[in-house]
Amino acid sequence: MKMRLREVLPALLLLALSCGVATAQAGQVGAGERIRRGNEKYARAEYAEAIKEYERVGRDSEEEYAQSLYNIGVCRYELWQTDEAVRMYRAAVEARRGRYPRALYALGVALEESGRRAEAKEAYRQAVASDPKHAPAHYKLGMLASREGDYEAAAAHFREAVKRSAGRFPASSNNLGVMLARAGRLAEAEREFEAALRQSEGAFEEAAHNLKLCRSLLAGRTKAGVAALKVVAPADRLSR
């Protein structure tokens, strides 16, 4: 199974596009209605038109204004205008005085894609600080720690992602298993690979490969090392 980020992380960008609709009065269109109209256009992949709706949300509607900035960032990201998306995500975070985990996570994704890994890590850390239950941010921090060779920190973040996603994110279980195996804890790793397969209803090629290899290592039937285990790193975008 070739996993994509938007397939395996349900708490991602699009969830912030839903908003309660404010009732328009005296013929005026309220902030909530603007967001609703923008959301409809976003759903039709009319990103430029959606942006026009979001841009009509005024600063006086504080909550909706921050959300509109975030939604503009999502649209810019879909349009492959990554630098502009970064700017809008930062503005959304500022509008909520630094406590906007969804926007912070999206900011991290855009920064990481731009090669700004240190800034991305800080954005993910801020997302977790704003919401310790933010499983996708824990997952991303785990991936960064793994790439840096800090397998203990990676395991800790993947474990949090497993805990916070309640079994809805099998990539976290798989990657936790890899980190445990690298630490020589093969029996624990085996359980995580099994969990990843259960969560994906068996449709997870990397976890199946890892489980088979892990069991061979436990039984001493293979000369292959833990380096042959596969970490899952979903793509952040769909193909253009």
FITOR-895626 format. One record per residue (C-alpha): residue in one letter; x, z, y. Coordinates in steps of 0.05 Angstrom, whole numbers, plus 5000, padded with zeros to 4 digits. Each point is the difference from the previous one (the first is absolute). Layout:
// FITOR-895626
<torvo residu="A" X="X" Z="Z" Y="Y"/>
...
END
This chain:
// FITOR-895626
<torvo residu="M" X="5000" Z="5000" Y="5000"/>
<torvo residu="K" X="5031" Z="4978" Y="5065"/>
<torvo residu="M" X="4973" Z="5053" Y="5047"/>
<torvo residu="R" X="4988" Z="4989" Y="5074"/>
<torvo residu="L" X="4996" Z="5056" Y="5050"/>
<torvo residu="R" X="4929" Z="4986" Y="5021"/>
<torvo residu="E" X="4979" Z="5000" Y="4927"/>
<torvo residu="V" X="5030" Z="5067" Y="4982"/>
<torvo residu="L" X="4996" Z="5041" Y="5064"/>
<torvo residu="P" X="4926" Z="5010" Y="5017"/>
<torvo residu="A" X="5015" Z="5042" Y="5062"/>
<torvo residu="L" X="5032" Z="4943" Y="5038"/>
<torvo residu="L" X="4990" Z="4961" Y="5063"/>
<torvo residu="L" X="4930" Z="4976" Y="4992"/>
<torvo residu="L" X="4967" Z="5067" Y="4992"/>
<torvo residu="A" X="5006" Z="5015" Y="5074"/>
<torvo residu="L" X="4960" Z="4939" Y="5016"/>
<torvo residu="S" X="4934" Z="5035" Y="4985"/>
<torvo residu="C" X="4969" Z="5038" Y="5057"/>
<torvo residu="G" X="4934" Z="5031" Y="5018"/>
<torvo residu="V" X="4960" Z="4956" Y="5046"/>
<torvo residu="A" X="4983" Z="5028" Y="5068"/>
<torvo residu="T" X="4932" Z="4981" Y="5026"/>
<torvo residu="A" X="5001" Z="4951" Y="5058"/>
<torvo residu="Q" X="4961" Z="5024" Y="5060"/>
<torvo residu="A" X="4973" Z="4963" Y="5061"/>
<torvo residu="G" X="5024" Z="4934" Y="4972"/>
<torvo residu="Q" X="5072" Z="5023" Y="4997"/>
<torvo residu="V" X="5043" Z="4992" Y="4938"/>
<torvo residu="G" X="5030" Z="5066" Y="4978"/>
<torvo residu="A" X="5069" Z="5012" Y="4971"/>
<torvo residu="G" X="4974" Z="5009" Y="4930"/>
<torvo residu="E" X="4962" Z="4935" Y="5004"/>
<torvo residu="R" X="5062" Z="4964" Y="5024"/>
<torvo residu="I" X="5038" Z="5027" Y="4940"/>
<torvo residu="R" X="4944" Z="4980" Y="4953"/>
<torvo residu="R" X="5001" Z="4929" Y="5027"/>
<torvo residu="G" X="5075" Z="4998" Y="4995"/>
<torvo residu="N" X="4997" Z="5025" Y="4928"/>
<torvo residu="E" X="4952" Z="4944" Y="4982"/>
<torvo residu="K" X="5047" Z="4948" Y="5028"/>
<torvo residu="Y" X="5059" Z="5033" Y="4966"/>
<torvo residu="A" X="4962" Z="4996" Y="4933"/>
<torvo residu="R" X="4994" Z="4925" Y="5012"/>
<torvo residu="A" X="5075" Z="4996" Y="5015"/>
<torvo residu="E" X="4984" Z="4982" Y="5073"/>
<torvo residu="Y" X="5056" Z="5045" Y="5023"/>
<torvo residu="A" X="5009" Z="4972" Y="5071"/>
<torvo residu="E" X="4926" Z="5007" Y="5013"/>
<torvo residu="A" X="4999" Z="5070" Y="4971"/>
<torvo residu="I" X="5056" Z="5020" Y="5047"/>
<torvo residu="K" X="4958" Z="4978" Y="5060"/>
<torvo residu="E" X="4945" Z="5047" Y="4978"/>
<torvo residu="Y" X="5047" Z="5059" Y="4990"/>
<torvo residu="E" X="5033" Z="4987" Y="5067"/>
<torvo residu="R" X="4932" Z="5012" Y="5034"/>
<torvo residu="V" X="4999" Z="5073" Y="4977"/>
<torvo residu="G" X="5015" Z="5043" Y="5061"/>
<torvo residu="R" X="5046" Z="5060" Y="5007"/>
<torvo residu="D" X="4941" Z="5044" Y="5016"/>
<torvo residu="S" X="4979" Z="4997" Y="4927"/>
<torvo residu="E" X="5061" Z="5039" Y="4976"/>
<torvo residu="E" X="4989" Z="4999" Y="4925"/>
<torvo residu="E" X="4976" Z="4928" Y="4998"/>
<torvo residu="Y" X="5055" Z="4978" Y="5047"/>
<torvo residu="A" X="5054" Z="5026" Y="4953"/>
<torvo residu="Q" X="4965" Z="4967" Y="4942"/>
<torvo residu="S" X="4995" Z="4934" Y="5037"/>
<torvo residu="L" X="5075" Z="5001" Y="5014"/>
<torvo residu="Y" X="5013" Z="5012" Y="4927"/>
<torvo residu="N" X="4953" Z="4944" Y="4980"/>
<torvo residu="I" X="5034" Z="4952" Y="5048"/>
<torvo residu="G" X="5065" Z="5019" Y="4965"/>
<torvo residu="V" X="4970" Z="4983" Y="4933"/>
<torvo residu="C" X="4977" Z="4932" Y="5026"/>
<torvo residu="R" X="5068" Z="4986" Y="5030"/>
<torvo residu="Y" X="5031" Z="5018" Y="4933"/>
<torvo residu="E" X="4954" Z="4952" Y="4965"/>
<torvo residu="L" X="5021" Z="4946" Y="5049"/>
<torvo residu="W" X="5073" Z="5014" Y="4982"/>
<torvo residu="Q" X="5013" Z="5026" Y="5071"/>
<torvo residu="T" X="5038" Z="5060" Y="4973"/>
<torvo residu="D" X="5034" Z="5022" Y="5064"/>
<torvo residu="E" X="4934" Z="5000" Y="5037"/>
<torvo residu="A" X="4968" Z="5038" Y="4943"/>
<torvo residu="V" X="5054" Z="5053" Y="5007"/>
<torvo residu="R" X="4985" Z="5006" Y="5074"/>
<torvo residu="M" X="4926" Z="5009" Y="4987"/>
<torvo residu="Y" X="5010" Z="5051" Y="4945"/>
<torvo residu="R" X="5044" Z="5041" Y="5045"/>
<torvo residu="A" X="4948" Z="4996" Y="5055"/>
<torvo residu="A" X="4946" Z="5024" Y="4952"/>
<torvo residu="V" X="5043" Z="5059" Y="4978"/>
<torvo residu="E" X="5013" Z="5018" Y="5073"/>
<torvo residu="A" X="4926" Z="4996" Y="5015"/>
<torvo residu="R" X="4988" Z="5053" Y="4947"/>
<torvo residu="R" X="5059" Z="5043" Y="5025"/>
<torvo residu="G" X="5043" Z="4985" Y="4940"/>
<torvo residu="R" X="4950" Z="5019" Y="4946"/>
<torvo residu="Y" X="4975" Z="4935" Y="4970"/>
<torvo residu="P" X="5026" Z="4997" Y="4927"/>
<torvo residu="R" X="4969" Z="4932" Y="4985"/>
<torvo residu="A" X="5032" Z="4968" Y="5060"/>
<torvo residu="L" X="5066" Z="5034" Y="4986"/>
<torvo residu="Y" X="4999" Z="4974" Y="4929"/>
<torvo residu="A" X="4984" Z="4929" Y="5024"/>
<torvo residu="L" X="5056" Z="5007" Y="5052"/>
<torvo residu="G" X="5048" Z="5018" Y="4944"/>
<torvo residu="V" X="4980" Z="4939" Y="4959"/>
<torvo residu="A" X="5010" Z="4954" Y="5060"/>
<torvo residu="L" X="5067" Z="5031" Y="5019"/>
<torvo residu="E" X="5025" Z="4997" Y="4928"/>
<torvo residu="E" X="4981" Z="4927" Y="4996"/>
<torvo residu="S" X="5041" Z="4988" Y="5063"/>
<torvo residu="G" X="5061" Z="5032" Y="4969"/>
<torvo residu="R" X="4996" Z="5063" Y="5042"/>
<torvo residu="R" X="5004" Z="5047" Y="4941"/>
<torvo residu="A" X="5020" Z="5064" Y="5038"/>
<torvo residu="E" X="4942" Z="4992" Y="5048"/>
<torvo residu="A" X="4953" Z="4985" Y="4942"/>
<torvo residu="K" X="5021" Z="5064" Y="4964"/>
<torvo residu="E" X="4986" Z="5041" Y="5062"/>
<torvo residu="A" X="4931" Z="4968" Y="5006"/>
<torvo residu="Y" X="4984" Z="5017" Y="4928"/>
<torvo residu="R" X="5025" Z="5071" Y="5010"/>
<torvo residu="Q" X="4955" Z="5008" Y="5061"/>
<torvo residu="A" X="4941" Z="4973" Y="4960"/>
<torvo residu="V" X="5012" Z="5054" Y="4947"/>
<torvo residu="A" X="5009" Z="5053" Y="5054"/>
<torvo residu="S" X="4933" Z="4979" Y="5029"/>
<torvo residu="D" X="4966" Z="4997" Y="4932"/>
<torvo residu="P" X="5038" Z="5030" Y="4940"/>
<torvo residu="K" X="4949" Z="4967" Y="4954"/>
<torvo residu="H" X="5020" Z="4930" Y="5022"/>
<torvo residu="A" X="5020" Z="4971" Y="4932"/>
<torvo residu="P" X="5023" Z="4931" Y="5024"/>
<torvo residu="A" X="5050" Z="5032" Y="5049"/>
<torvo residu="H" X="5027" Z="5044" Y="4945"/>
<torvo residu="Y" X="5008" Z="4939" Y="4957"/>
<torvo residu="K" X="5037" Z="4962" Y="5053"/>
<torvo residu="L" X="5047" Z="5059" Y="5012"/>
<torvo residu="G" X="5012" Z="5001" Y="4925"/>
<torvo residu="M" X="5019" Z="4927" Y="5000"/>
<torvo residu="L" X="5048" Z="5009" Y="5058"/>
<torvo residu="A" X="5032" Z="5061" Y="4968"/>
<torvo residu="S" X="5008" Z="4961" Y="4934"/>
<torvo residu="R" X="5035" Z="4943" Y="5036"/>
<torvo residu="E" X="5047" Z="5051" Y="5031"/>
<torvo residu="G" X="5016" Z="5029" Y="4932"/>
<torvo residu="D" X="4967" Z="5067" Y="5015"/>
<torvo residu="Y" X="4960" Z="5003" Y="4935"/>
<torvo residu="E" X="4981" Z="5073" Y="5008"/>
<torvo residu="A" X="4967" Z="4988" Y="5067"/>
<torvo residu="A" X="4969" Z="4936" Y="4973"/>
<torvo residu="A" X="4970" Z="5038" Y="4942"/>
<torvo residu="A" X="4972" Z="5053" Y="5047"/>
<torvo residu="H" X="4965" Z="4948" Y="5043"/>
<torvo residu="F" X="4973" Z="4960" Y="4940"/>
<torvo residu="R" X="4974" Z="5065" Y="4970"/>
<torvo residu="E" X="4963" Z="5015" Y="5065"/>
<torvo residu="A" X="4972" Z="4929" Y="5000"/>
<torvo residu="V" X="4975" Z="5011" Y="4929"/>
<torvo residu="K" X="4969" Z="5066" Y="5019"/>
<torvo residu="R" X="4967" Z="4975" Y="5064"/>
<torvo residu="S" X="4973" Z="4935" Y="4971"/>
<torvo residu="A" X="4964" Z="5035" Y="4942"/>
<torvo residu="G" X="5022" Z="4947" Y="4950"/>
<torvo residu="R" X="4980" Z="4940" Y="5043"/>
<torvo residu="F" X="5071" Z="4977" Y="5012"/>
<torvo residu="P" X="5034" Z="4985" Y="4934"/>
<torvo residu="A" X="5063" Z="4973" Y="5034"/>
<torvo residu="S" X="5016" Z="5071" Y="5021"/>
<torvo residu="S" X="4997" Z="5026" Y="4928"/>
<torvo residu="N" X="5043" Z="4942" Y="4977"/>
<torvo residu="N" X="5053" Z="5011" Y="5053"/>
<torvo residu="L" X="5000" Z="5075" Y="4989"/>
<torvo residu="G" X="5014" Z="4986" Y="4927"/>
<torvo residu="V" X="5060" Z="4957" Y="5019"/>
<torvo residu="M" X="5028" Z="5055" Y="5045"/>
<torvo residu="L" X="4991" Z="5052" Y="4945"/>
<torvo residu="A" X="5034" Z="4955" Y="4949"/>
<torvo residu="R" X="5059" Z="4990" Y="5047"/>
<torvo residu="A" X="5005" Z="5076" Y="5002"/>
<torvo residu="G" X="5003" Z="5003" Y="4924"/>
<torvo residu="R" X="4929" Z="5027" Y="4993"/>
<torvo residu="L" X="4975" Z="4947" Y="4952"/>
<torvo residu="A" X="4943" Z="5039" Y="4969"/>
<torvo residu="E" X="4970" Z="5012" Y="5069"/>
<torvo residu="A" X="5012" Z="4928" Y="5018"/>
<torvo residu="E" X="4963" Z="4977" Y="4937"/>
<torvo residu="R" X="4938" Z="5039" Y="5023"/>
<torvo residu="E" X="5001" Z="4967" Y="5068"/>
<torvo residu="F" X="5005" Z="4930" Y="4971"/>
<torvo residu="E" X="4941" Z="5017" Y="4954"/>
<torvo residu="A" X="4961" Z="5024" Y="5061"/>
<torvo residu="A" X="5015" Z="4936" Y="5038"/>
<torvo residu="L" X="4973" Z="4959" Y="4942"/>
<torvo residu="R" X="4937" Z="5042" Y="4995"/>
<torvo residu="Q" X="4987" Z="4995" Y="5074"/>
<torvo residu="S" X="5008" Z="4925" Y="4999"/>
<torvo residu="E" X="4960" Z="4993" Y="4935"/>
<torvo residu="G" X="5060" Z="4970" Y="4966"/>
<torvo residu="A" X="5009" Z="4944" Y="5051"/>
<torvo residu="F" X="5068" Z="5021" Y="5026"/>
<torvo residu="E" X="5058" Z="4959" Y="4971"/>
<torvo residu="E" X="5055" Z="5041" Y="5032"/>
<torvo residu="A" X="4973" Z="5066" Y="4975"/>
<torvo residu="A" X="4991" Z="4971" Y="4930"/>
<torvo residu="H" X="5072" Z="4976" Y="5001"/>
<torvo residu="N" X="5024" Z="5068" Y="5025"/>
<torvo residu="L" X="4961" Z="5038" Y="4948"/>
<torvo residu="K" X="5027" Z="4958" Y="4943"/>
<torvo residu="L" X="5072" Z="5008" Y="5025"/>
<torvo residu="C" X="4991" Z="5074" Y="5012"/>
<torvo residu="R" X="4976" Z="5012" Y="4929"/>
<torvo residu="S" X="5058" Z="4960" Y="4973"/>
<torvo residu="L" X="5048" Z="5042" Y="5041"/>
<torvo residu="L" X="4968" Z="5064" Y="4975"/>
<torvo residu="A" X="5006" Z="4976" Y="4928"/>
<torvo residu="G" X="5071" Z="4974" Y="5010"/>
<torvo residu="R" X="4980" Z="4930" Y="4978"/>
<torvo residu="T" X="5030" Z="4962" Y="5059"/>
<torvo residu="K" X="5065" Z="4994" Y="5037"/>
<torvo residu="A" X="4963" Z="4980" Y="5064"/>
<torvo residu="G" X="5006" Z="5051" Y="5056"/>
<torvo residu="V" X="4951" Z="5027" Y="5051"/>
<torvo residu="A" X="5024" Z="4946" Y="5048"/>
<torvo residu="A" X="4955" Z="4953" Y="4961"/>
<torvo residu="L" X="4938" Z="5039" Y="5021"/>
<torvo residu="K" X="4958" Z="4965" Y="5053"/>
<torvo residu="V" X="4980" Z="5030" Y="5067"/>
<torvo residu="V" X="4937" Z="4969" Y="5030"/>
<torvo residu="A" X="5007" Z="4979" Y="5072"/>
<torvo residu="P" X="4934" Z="4965" Y="5020"/>
<torvo residu="A" X="5003" Z="4946" Y="5053"/>
<torvo residu="D" X="4972" Z="5022" Y="5067"/>
<torvo residu="R" X="4968" Z="4933" Y="5015"/>
<torvo residu="L" X="4961" Z="4949" Y="4962"/>
<torvo residu="S" X="5031" Z="4930" Y="5000"/>
<torvo residu="R" X="4990" Z="4961" Y="5064"/>
END
